Amino acid sequence: MRLVLLSAVWALTACASAPVPSVDSASPPEGTITYLPPLVEITLVTASGLREPQSEQTETARLNLADALASAVPAEALDSSDPARAQAEALAQKLDAQPDPPAPARETPAELIALIRVEYDLESSASRLVQGGLGLMFGGIPGPDGIDQTAQIALFDPATGDLVWSHATEAPDPRDPKAAKRLINKLIAASAPNPGF
């Protein structure tokens, strides 16, 4: 009887793992890409499932991603100005409102702008304890939507602001400089298979 009960609990727990974003099947459009400053948000998922922003850790991750991007692309392909940061934030809001997948562009522009966005949840020890107990009993997953550790690169038409192409993947911890560098290299490779630099 115990073996049957443990097997059922194990099966329910295995079915409740958080989904990993899939790789886009369409290849990215070709064109000259200008990279905007990367956006990142680190949040702590509490036992009640609330997400609390972690400003100091977010700033550390932002600096790591910005340094990694600056070392991965030539200076002329990176716009790290204040207006570019504001543009990145506006495009991120627009990206949240986009249908998934994006509507294909009628014509691919020769110049594109790239937005890199990372959302990384840290699970509190209390959340792990509570959600782990719930997981054993009901097959639950942490937090209201699970733990979100994703990175996305999106290419936009600079003239219209329309989304042209997008790719999402699982993100390593961007607070680690080496992990941030690997992530930036992976996103650049996905968006520009033949970057020309």
N, C-alpha and C positions, 0 to 999 in steps of 0.2 A: 504494500500500500504506500509506504514511504517513497519507494522508488518511482511509482507512478506519479505521486504528487510532486516530487522533485523534478521529474521529467517535464511535467506540465508547466511548472514555474520557469524552468530553464527555457522552454519553447516560447512562452509569453515574453520573457525578458529579451530573447534574441530577436523577436519580431518588433520590438519597440525601440530599436536603435535610431538615432537621429539621421535624417537623410543627408547624403552628400550631394552637393550640386553637380549636375552632369556637365560634361564638356560639350560645348556647342558643336554641332555637326558641320555647319557651314564654315568655310575657310574665311579668314579675315580679308577685307578689301585691301587692295594695294594702293598706296599713296604715301605722301610725306606726313609723318606723324609728329606733332608737337605734344609733349607730355606736360600736363598740369601738375601742380603739387599734389602728392597723394593725400587722401583723407583716411583717417582711422578713428575708430572709437573702441575703447576697451571698457567693458562693463563687468560688474560683479553680479552674478545671479545669486540671490538670497534664497533662504529656505522656503520662503513664501512664493518664490518664482519671480519676484521683482528684479528689474535690472537697474543697478546703481552705477552711474558713470564714474569712472576712475580717472580724474583729470591728470594727475601726475604720471600715471602709467600710459595714458593716451599720448601725452607729450613725448615721453621716451620713445614710444612706438613711432610717432610721427617723425621724430628726428632720425630714427634708424631707417625708416622707409625713404625719407627724403635724401639721406646720405647715400643709400643704396641706389636710388634712381639717378642721382647726380653722377655716381661713378659708373653707371651702366650705359648712359646715353651721352652723346656729345653735347656740349653746352648750347649749341644752336637748336637742339631738339628739345630743350627743357625751358619752360617758362615758369620761374619760381617767384614772380612778382606778386604783390598784394592783389592787383586786379585779377591775376590768374587764379589765386586762391579763392577769391569771391566767385569767379566763374566756375571753379570746380564745385563749390558748395551749391550754386544754382543748378548745375547740371546733375548733381547728386539728387536734388529734390525732383528734378524732371525725370530722372531715371526711376525713382520710386513710383512715379505716376504712369510709367510706360507699360503697355501690354507686354506680356511675356509669351513668346518671343517677340522682339521688335518687328514692326512692319518693315519689309525690305525697302531700301532706298531706290528711287527710280533710276538714279544715275550716281555712281560712286564719285565723290569729289576727289580732286587731285590732292587736296590737303585735308588732314584729319586732326582732331584734337583727342587726346587720350585722357580718360579719367580713371585713376586707380583708387579703389575704395576697399577698406578692410574693416570688417566687424568681427571683434574677437571677445567672446564671453569667457569669463573666469568663473568657475563654480566654487562657491564658498563651501567650507568644510561642513557647515550645518546643512546646506542644501544637499550635499552628497549623502549625508547621513539620512535626512528625511526622505529624499527622492529615492535613495537606494532601498530603504525600507518599503516604500510604496512600490518600487519596481519589483521587489520580491513578491509582494502581495498581489499587485494588479498589472504588472508589466509596464508601469509608467516610465516616463522619461523626465529628466530634470527640467524645471522651469515650464512656463506656459507653452513655449514653442520648441523646447529642447535647447541645447547649447549651440549657439551660432558662432562658428569659427570659419568665416568665408572671406574670400578675396575676389574682387571683380575688377575686370578692366573693360571699359566701354569706349568705343570710338564714336565720335560725333562729327557731324558736318559743321564746321565753324561758321559758315554763312547763315545757316538756318537754325542751328542748335538741335537738329534732329539726330536721334540715335541711329547709327548705321550698323553697328555690330557690337556684340557683348559676349564676354566669356567669364564664367565663375568657376572657382575651384576651392578646395579646402585650404585654409590658411594655417601655417605654423605660427607660433607665438612671435608677433612682430616686435616684442620688447627685447628679443635676442637679436643683436646686430647680424649675426651669421644667418639666422633664419629669415630675417628681413631681406637680406641680399639674395638668398635663394628664391624667395617668393617673387621679388621684383624681376629677377632673371627669367623665372618661369612665366610670368605674365607678359613680359616683353616678347619672349619667344612665341607665345600663343598669338599675340596681336600682330607681330611682324616677323614671319618666318625667315624672310630675307631682308633684315633691317638696313643693310647697306652702310653700317657704321661699325 
